[in-house]
Amino acid sequence: MNGKPVDELGRCLREGALADSPAFSAELHAHVMEKLRAEGLELLEGEQRTSRWRWFVRRAVPLALAAGLGVVAWITLRPQQPLAPDTHPPVVYHQILPDDLVAPLQENVAPATEAWDRGKYGYLDQDARRLMVFVASQLPGVPVTDGGNGN
């Protein structure tokens, strides 16, 4: 085998690689686009617009689902912490005042408390009567009688 044809092929390839070629060939572009349209392939522009959504659906949604399932599993399967036992001693209340002093106080305070409860709403009936007279005076055709209390 003679080394001459191999050397000549290498030289041709080197010259072709080093030769200047145009950056963009309109004829080649038109030919390639014609072939793509003939095969019915989508243009790359449409794929670039939807590529973000495809990335989101293909990667982010499964990751979100996996994270959600992980959180649910962690909440439901983690062991419950035991409650701390109640180690406080019971509270004992000691009487500060002797019984012979408390009984007379309760006897004196009870009537005053009852009188206060009875008189708590003592003037409510008078206020209600004044309100009734005022509302009746605002309605046309209703005779108003004051009731004689001067208010």
C-alpha positions in Angstrom: 0.0 0.0 0.0 1.4 3.2 -1.1 1.2 6.3 1.3 0.6 8.7 -1.6 -3.3 8.4 -1.8 -3.7 8.8 1.9 -1.4 11.8 2.0 -3.3 13.4 -0.9 -6.7 12.8 0.8 -5.4 14.4 4.0 -4.1 17.3 2.1 -7.5 17.8 0.4 -9.3 17.6 3.7 -7.0 20.1 5.3 -7.4 22.6 2.4 -11.2 22.2 2.6 -11.2 22.8 6.3 -9.0 25.9 6.1 -10.8 27.4 3.0 -13.0 30.4 3.6 -16.7 29.6 3.5 -19.6 32.1 3.8 -21.1 32.5 7.3 -24.6 32.2 5.9 -25.8 30.6 2.7 -29.3 31.8 1.7 -29.6 28.9 -0.9 -28.7 26.3 1.7 -31.2 27.8 4.2 -34.0 28.0 1.7 -33.3 24.3 0.7 -33.4 23.1 4.4 -36.5 25.1 5.2 -38.3 23.7 2.1 -37.4 20.2 3.2 -38.7 20.8 6.8 -42.0 22.3 5.5 -42.4 19.3 3.1 -42.1 16.9 6.0 -44.5 18.9 8.1 -42.2 19.6 11.0 -42.9 22.5 13.3 -40.7 25.6 13.2 -38.3 26.1 16.0 -39.9 29.3 17.1 -43.0 27.5 18.4 -40.9 25.1 20.4 -39.0 27.9 22.0 -42.2 29.6 23.1 -43.5 26.5 24.8 -40.2 25.2 26.1 -40.6 27.0 29.4 -44.0 25.4 30.0 -42.7 22.0 29.0 -39.8 22.5 31.4 -42.2 23.5 34.2 -44.6 20.6 33.6 -41.8 18.0 33.2 -39.7 19.1 36.1 -41.3 21.5 38.6 -44.7 19.8 38.9 -43.3 16.3 39.8 -40.9 17.9 42.3 -43.8 19.8 43.9 -45.9 16.7 44.1 -43.0 14.7 45.6 -42.4 17.5 48.2 -46.1 17.6 49.1 -46.2 13.9 49.6 -43.0 14.0 51.6 -44.5 16.6 54.0 -47.7 14.6 54.4 -45.8 11.5 55.1 -43.6 13.2 57.6 -46.6 14.7 59.4 -48.5 11.5 59.6 -45.7 9.0 60.2 -43.5 10.8 62.7 -43.8 9.5 66.3 -45.7 11.5 68.7 -43.8 13.0 71.6 -45.0 11.7 74.9 -46.7 14.2 77.2 -44.7 15.3 80.3 -46.1 13.8 83.5 -47.8 16.2 85.9 -45.2 16.4 88.6 -46.5 19.4 90.4 -47.8 18.9 94.0 -51.5 19.6 94.5 -52.3 23.1 95.7 -53.5 23.3 99.3 -55.4 26.4 100.4 -55.1 27.3 104.1 -57.6 29.4 105.8 -56.0 32.8 106.7 -58.8 34.2 108.9 -60.4 32.2 111.7 -64.0 31.1 111.5 -65.2 33.2 114.4 -64.1 36.4 112.4 -65.4 35.3 109.0 -69.0 34.4 110.0 -69.9 37.9 111.4 -68.4 39.5 108.2 -70.5 37.3 106.0 -73.7 38.1 108.0 -73.1 41.8 107.6 -72.0 41.7 103.9 -74.9 39.5 102.7 -77.7 42.0 103.1 -75.7 44.8 101.5 -75.0 42.6 98.5 -78.6 41.7 98.1 -79.7 45.4 98.3 -77.1 46.2 95.7 -78.4 43.5 93.4 -82.0 44.7 93.8 -81.1 48.4 93.2 -78.7 47.7 90.3 -81.4 48.3 87.7 -83.4 50.7 89.9 -83.8 53.5 87.3 -84.0 51.4 84.2 -87.8 51.5 84.2 -87.7 55.3 84.2 -85.2 55.4 81.4 -87.3 52.9 79.4 -90.4 55.1 79.9 -88.6 58.2 78.7 -87.4 56.4 75.6 -90.9 55.2 74.9 -92.2 58.8 75.1 -89.5 60.0 72.8 -90.1 57.3 70.1 -93.8 57.9 70.3 -93.3 61.7 69.8 -91.4 61.0 66.6 -94.3 59.0 65.0 -97.0 61.1 63.4 -100.6 60.5 64.6 -99.6 59.0 68.0 -100.9 60.9 70.9 -98.1 61.6 73.5 -98.9 61.7 77.2 -95.9 62.4 79.4 -97.2 60.4 82.4 -96.8 63.3 84.8 -93.2 62.8 85.9 -92.0 66.1 84.6 -89.3 64.8 82.2 
